[in-house]
Amino acid sequence: MGRKTIQEIQSGYKTGSWTTLDITKHYLKRIKKKDPALNSYITVAKDRATGEAKRLEAKSSSGEQTGLLYGIPLSYKDNIDTKGIRTTYGSSIDANHIPDENAAIVQRLLLQDSILLGKNNLHEYALGVTSNNPHYGPVHNPWNHEYTPGGSSGGSAAAVAADLTAASIGTDTGGSVRIPAASCGVVGLKPTYNKVPTEGVFYVSWTLDHVGPITANMTDLAVLFGAMTKQSYLPYLNQDIRGLRVGVPTSYFNEHIDPETYALYLQSLEALESLGAILIDTDVSFVEGNSEVSLTIAASEAGYVHKSRMECCLSQYGADARAFLESSRDITSLQYIEALKTKEMYMNMFDKLFRERIDVLATPTIPIPARKIGVDEVHFGDYTESVFDAMTRYTGLFNMVEVPALSIPCGLTSEGLPVGLQLVARKEREDLLIRAGYAYEQDQLKEFYRLRDQICAGY
């Protein structure tokens, strides 16, 4: 049947072209057929999903009012609690954990009549950027199975790219929605801090954690994010971006970057300008050193969250998750407090920037395309950096600043790997990102999406 948007699925329900059970079975069949090569799911909730689809059919037939996400199959990153469905957090320690309650976001979307398909694979405890999971196996990038999908919400992004779910819900502490979205050629949004509830999500860092949607396109993002926040974003899809002030960083975001990624980013800026946006050179030199600040906060808080597990079960962690958590032992309370104060400075600087100079900041999402599974370093001439540091370099800053940030595809490298454009706005202005992202998508991405659906989904 080919990929269908959320609106197209629901239109088919209204016309009688298919039922909620038909659509649910369609996705379950695709998962059974295609996911062995991708490993994007840890748990598929087949019986739960088909039972819910039947219940929703009966609800609709009885004339009851249905929710905004009626009959839409969704998957969730496996660090988000789902009542009665195994939630492993990507770990062996919690391999048999079955929550008694749904996370707040799961409950909210179920009340909107969505269908829970299953739980997506991820980097162990969401503590990395490759989704190379030592307990459940690596997630493979649908564009090229030798490559990672990014992380830590790699299973979610891979499943969306391959059309193994209508959309997915991930988490983002330093880029974990946007990094895999960029790496897999889909759309991912990190919302304003606390705009989407995090209750029932296994913390990495309560200061930096966000819950966000991963979708195949901007229309699906507007629909799903509207349901997640109880707001309507569909009106912003039909607004042009003439006069929108787009900040172009003059430093930091153009340093130590893959040449093809940077060239595609520059082309995306030209496209925004051709649509009427006003490009404004923007000084962001004050962000130098922000990665160390973010890491200090994240590692300190993750170390606290995992304290009891580390005391009893340290040997059961994979090597990179263990190394990340053990690094917390070297961080002093003074360093943690200083990091929080620096975070406050970044927030004030960006608030001033958005109030006085620009509407949206445009950067590359990540400075490199996806890396091959097992590769831990990246080289920029004589400069060598870990894949973790490179992948989070342009994203983690905006978790600290608490502003919304969107990743949208902006092309393919010569090796056929996707590249992402990151658009950032001030707090609570997701509408600007949806407006700009949709305008860019409609102008630039129709052929990209056709190719993605052919390569990744087999359509």
C-alpha positions in Angstrom: 0.0 0.0 0.0 3.0 2.3 0.2 3.8 4.8 3.0 0.8 6.6 4.3 0.7 9.8 6.4 -1.3 9.9 9.6 -3.9 11.9 7.8 -4.1 9.5 4.9 -4.5 6.5 7.3 -7.4 8.3 9.0 -8.9 9.3 5.7 -9.0 5.7 4.7 -10.9 4.8 7.9 -13.5 7.4 7.0 -14.0 6.1 3.5 -14.0 2.5 4.5 -10.8 1.7 2.5 -9.4 -0.1 5.5 -10.0 -0.7 9.2 -7.8 -0.1 12.3 -7.2 -3.9 12.3 -6.1 -3.8 8.6 -3.6 -1.1 9.3 -2.3 -2.7 12.5 -1.8 -6.0 10.7 0.0 -4.2 7.9 2.6 -2.8 10.2 3.0 -6.0 12.1 3.6 -7.9 8.9 6.2 -5.4 7.8 7.9 -5.7 11.1 8.0 -9.5 10.9 9.4 -9.3 7.3 11.8 -6.4 7.5 12.9 -5.9 11.1 15.2 -9.0 11.4 17.6 -7.0 9.1 17.3 -3.8 11.1 16.8 -4.9 14.7 14.8 -1.8 15.4 12.4 -3.4 17.9 13.2 -5.1 21.2 9.5 -6.0 21.9 6.6 -6.2 19.4 3.3 -6.0 21.2 1.4 -8.0 18.6 -1.5 -9.3 20.8 -1.9 -5.9 22.6 -1.9 -4.0 19.3 -4.5 -6.3 17.5 -6.7 -6.3 20.6 -6.6 -2.5 20.7 -7.3 -2.2 17.0 -10.5 -4.3 17.5 -11.5 -2.3 20.5 -11.2 0.9 18.5 -13.2 -0.5 15.6 -16.0 -1.3 18.0 -15.8 2.2 19.5 -16.0 3.9 16.2 -18.9 1.6 15.0 -20.8 2.5 18.2 -20.7 6.2 17.3 -18.5 7.2 20.1 -16.2 10.2 19.6 -12.7 9.1 18.7 -9.4 10.7 19.6 -6.9 12.8 17.5 -4.7 9.7 16.8 -7.5 7.3 16.2 -6.1 4.1 14.8 -2.5 5.3 14.4 0.1 2.7 15.3 3.0 4.1 17.3 6.2 2.7 18.7 8.1 3.9 21.7 11.7 4.0 22.6 12.3 1.2 25.2 13.2 3.6 28.0 9.6 4.8 28.2 7.4 2.8 30.5 4.5 0.8 29.0 2.1 -0.9 31.4 2.2 -4.6 31.1 4.7 -4.6 28.3 8.4 -5.4 28.9 10.5 -2.2 29.1 14.2 -3.1 29.2 15.8 0.4 29.1 18.1 -1.4 26.6 19.8 -3.2 29.4 20.4 -6.7 30.7 19.9 -5.5 34.3 16.3 -4.5 33.6 15.7 -7.2 30.9 12.6 -8.5 32.6 11.1 -5.3 33.9 7.4 -5.0 33.3 6.0 -1.6 34.4 2.8 -1.3 36.4 2.0 2.1 34.9 2.3 3.8 31.5 4.6 6.8 31.2 2.7 10.0 31.1 3.2 10.5 27.3 2.1 6.9 26.6 -1.1 7.4 28.6 -1.8 10.7 26.9 -1.5 9.2 23.4 -3.4 6.1 24.2 -6.2 8.3 25.4 -6.1 9.9 21.9 -6.9 6.3 20.5 -3.4 5.5 19.2 -2.3 1.9 19.0 0.9 0.7 20.8 2.9 -1.4 18.3 6.0 -2.1 20.4 9.2 -0.9 22.0 12.2 0.2 20.0 15.8 -0.8 20.5 18.2 1.9 21.8 21.7 2.6 23.1 21.9 1.0 26.5 20.1 3.2 29.1 20.2 5.9 26.3 23.8 6.6 27.2 25.3 6.8 23.7 24.8 7.8 20.1 25.2 4.7 18.0 22.4 2.3 19.2 25.0 -0.4 19.1 23.4 -2.3 22.0 25.6 -5.1 23.6 22.5 -6.9 25.0 20.0 -6.8 22.1 22.3 -6.3 19.2 23.0 -3.2 17.1 20.3 -1.3 15.2 21.1 -1.1 11.5 20.6 2.0 9.4 17.9 1.4 6.7 20.0 3.3 4.1 22.9 1.0 4.6 22.9 -1.9 7.0 26.6 -1.6 7.7 26.0 1.8 9.4 24.6 2.9 12.7 21.2 4.8 12.7 22.6 7.2 15.3 21.2 7.2 18.8 20.2 6.9 21.4 16.7 6.6 19.8 18.2 4.7 16.9 15.5 2.0 16.8 12.8 4.6 16.6 14.3 6.5 13.7 15.2 3.3 11.8 11.6 2.0 12.3 10.1 5.3 11.0 12.5 5.4 8.0 11.6 1.8 7.1 7.9 2.4 7.7 7.7 -0.2 10.5 5.6 2.3 12.4 3.5 5.3 11.6 5.6 7.4 13.9 7.7 6.9 17.1 8.3 8.6 20.4 11.9 9.0 21.5 13.9 10.8 24.2 16.6 13.5 23.8 19.2 14.4 26.4 22.0 15.6 24.2 20.6 15.0 20.7 19.1 11.5 20.9 16.0 12.3 18.8 17.7 14.6 16.4 20.9 12.6 15.8 19.1 9.5 14.6 16.6 11.5 12.7 19.4 13.1 10.7 21.2 9.8 10.3 18.1 8.0 9.0 16.6 10.7 6.8 13.5 11.4 8.9 12.1 14.3 11.0 12.8 14.7 14.8 11.8 17.3 17.2 13.2 18.1 20.7 10.6 20.3 22.2 10.9 23.1 24.7 12.0 21.7 28.1 9.0 20.2 30.0 6.6 20.9 27.2 6.1 17.1 27.0 5.9 15.2 30.3 8.9 13.0 31.2 7.2 11.0 34.1 7.7 7.3 33.5 10.8 7.8 31.3 14.0 6.3 32.7 16.2 9.3 33.4 19.6 10.1 31.9 19.5 13.6 33.3 16.5 15.3 34.8 18.0 18.7 33.8 18.5 17.8 30.1 16.0 15.1 29.3 13.2 15.8 26.7 10.6 13.6 25.1 10.0 14.2 21.3 8.4 12.8 18.2 10.2 11.1 15.2 8.1 11.1 12.0 8.5 10.6 8.3 7.5 14.1 7.4 6.5 17.5 8.8 2.7 17.0 8.5 2.9 13.9 10.6 5.1 15.8 13.1 2.5 18.6 13.3 -0.3 16.1 14.0 1.6 13.9 16.5 3.1 16.8 18.4 -0.3 18.5 18.6 -1.6 15.4 20.3 1.4 15.2 22.6 0.9 18.8 23.7 -2.8 19.2 23.4 -2.3 22.1 20.9 -2.9 22.4 17.2 0.0 22.9 14.9 -1.6 22.2 11.6 -2.4 25.9 10.8 1.4 26.6 10.6 1.8 24.2 7.7 0.3 26.6 5.2 2.2 29.7 6.2 5.2 30.9 4.1 8.5 32.0 5.6 8.9 35.3 3.8 10.6 37.7 6.3 11.6 35.0 8.7 14.9 35.9 10.3 17.2 32.9 10.1 20.5 33.1 12.0 23.6 31.6 10.3 26.3 31.0 12.9 29.7 32.5 11.9 31.7 30.1 14.1 31.5 26.8 15.9 28.9 25.2 13.7 31.2 25.4 10.7 34.3 23.9 12.4 35.5 20.3 12.3 32.7 19.2 9.9 32.5 16.7 7.0 32.8 18.7 3.8 29.8 17.1 2.1 27.7 17.7 5.2 28.7 21.4 5.2 28.0 21.8 1.5 24.5 20.3 1.9 23.9 22.6 4.9 24.9 25.7 2.7 22.5 24.5 0.0 19.7 24.3 2.6 20.4 27.9 3.6 20.2 29.0 -0.1 16.8 27.2 -0.3 15.5 28.9 2.8 16.6 32.3 1.4 14.9 31.5 -2.0 11.7 30.9 0.0 11.9 34.5 1.4 13.8 33.9 4.6 16.3 36.6 5.6 19.7 35.1 6.4 21.6 36.9 9.2 25.2 36.3 10.2 25.1 35.4 13.9 27.9 35.5 16.4 27.7 32.4 18.7 31.3 32.4 19.8 30.1 32.3 23.4 29.1 28.6 23.0 32.7 27.4 22.8 33.3 24.7 25.4 29.5 23.9 25.8 30.0 20.2 25.2 32.1 19.8 28.4 29.4 21.7 30.3 26.6 19.4 29.0 28.6 16.3 29.7 29.3 17.4 33.3 25.6 17.8 34.0 24.5 14.6 32.2 27.2 12.4 33.7 26.7 13.7 37.2 23.0 13.2 37.1 23.2 9.8 35.4 25.7 8.7 38.0 23.2 9.5 40.7 20.3 7.8 38.8 22.4 4.6 38.4 24.0 4.6 41.8 22.3 1.5 43.2 22.6 -0.4 39.9 26.3 0.4 39.7 26.8 -0.9 43.3 25.2 -4.2 42.6 25.5 -4.8 38.9 28.4 -2.8 37.4 29.7 -5.8 35.4 26.4 -6.2 33.6 26.7 -2.8 31.9 28.2 -2.7 28.4 31.6 -1.1 28.1 30.6 2.4 26.9 27.6 2.8 29.2 29.9 1.7 32.1 32.6 4.1 31.1 30.1 7.0 30.9 28.7 6.3 34.3 32.1 5.8 35.9 33.2 9.2 34.6 30.6 10.7 37.0 32.9 9.7 39.9 35.5 12.2 38.8 33.1 15.2 38.8 33.0 17.3 42.0 30.0 19.0 43.4 31.6 22.4 42.6 32.1 21.4 38.9 28.4 20.3 38.7 27.2 23.6 40.2 29.5 25.6 37.9 28.1 23.7 34.9 24.6 24.6 36.0 25.6 28.3 36.3 27.1 28.2 32.8 24.0 26.6 31.5 22.1 29.6 32.9 24.4 31.9 31.0 23.8 30.1 27.7 20.0 30.4 28.3 20.3 34.1 28.9 22.5 34.6 25.8 20.2 32.7 23.5 17.1 34.4 24.9 18.6 37.7 24.1 19.6 36.5 20.6 16.1 35.3 19.8 14.4 38.4 21.3 16.6 41.0 19.5 18.1 39.5 16.4 16.7 36.3 14.9 13.6 34.1 14.8 15.3 30.8 14.0 18.9 29.6 14.1 20.0 27.2 11.3 22.8 24.7 11.9 23.8 21.3 10.6 22.2 18.7 12.9 25.5 16.7 13.2 28.9 17.4 11.6 29.2 13.9 10.1 26.9 11.4 8.4 26.4 8.0 10.1 29.4 5.9 10.9 29.9 2.2 10.3 28.8 0.0 13.2 31.8 -0.4 15.6 33.6 2.7 14.5 34.4 4.8 17.6 36.5 7.7 16.2 36.2 10.3 13.4 39.0 12.3 11.8 38.9 15.8 10.5 42.4 16.2 9.0 44.8 16.1 12.0 41.9 16.5 14.5 40.5 13.3 16.0 37.3 13.1 17.9 35.2 10.3 19.4 32.0 9.6 17.5 30.1 10.5 20.7 31.7 13.9 21.0 31.2 14.6 17.2 27.6 13.5 17.1 26.5 15.5 20.1 28.6 18.6 19.3 25.8 20.6 17.6 22.8 19.2 19.5 23.6 19.0 23.3 23.8 22.8 23.6 20.1 23.2 22.9 19.1 20.7 25.7 20.9 23.0 28.1 19.2 26.1 26.6 15.8 24.4 26.9 14.7 25.7 23.5 13.0 23.6 20.7 15.2 22.2 18.0 14.1 20.3 14.8 16.1 18.1 12.6 14.9 17.7 9.0 16.7 16.0 6.1 18.7 18.2 3.7 20.2 15.7 1.3 22.5 12.7 0.8 26.2 12.3 0.7 28.0 10.7 -2.3 27.9 7.4 -0.3 24.1 7.7 -0.1 23.9 8.7 3.6 21.4 11.3 4.9 22.4 14.7 6.3 20.2 16.8 8.6 19.5 20.5 8.9 18.8 21.7 12.5 16.4 24.6 13.1 16.2 26.1 16.5 13.8 28.7 18.0 13.1 30.4 21.3 11.1 28.6 24.0 7.6 27.7 23.1 8.0 28.6 19.5 7.7 25.1 18.0 5.3 26.8 15.6 8.1 28.6 13.9 10.0 25.3 13.4 7.0 23.6 12.0 6.3 26.5 9.7 9.9 26.7 8.4 10.4 22.9 8.3 7.2 22.4 6.2 8.1 25.2 3.8 11.6 23.7 3.3 10.2 20.2 2.9 7.6 21.1 0.3 10.2 22.9 -1.7 13.2 20.6 -1.4 12.4 17.0 -0.2 9.8 15.4 -2.5 12.5 13.5 -4.4 14.4 12.7 -1.2 11.4 11.2 0.4 10.6 9.1 -2.8 14.2 7.8 -2.7 14.1 7.1 1.0 10.8 5.2 0.8 12.3 3.1 -2.1 15.6 2.3 -0.4 14.5 2.1 3.3 11.0 0.9 3.1 11.0 -1.0 -0.2 8.2 0.9 -1.8 
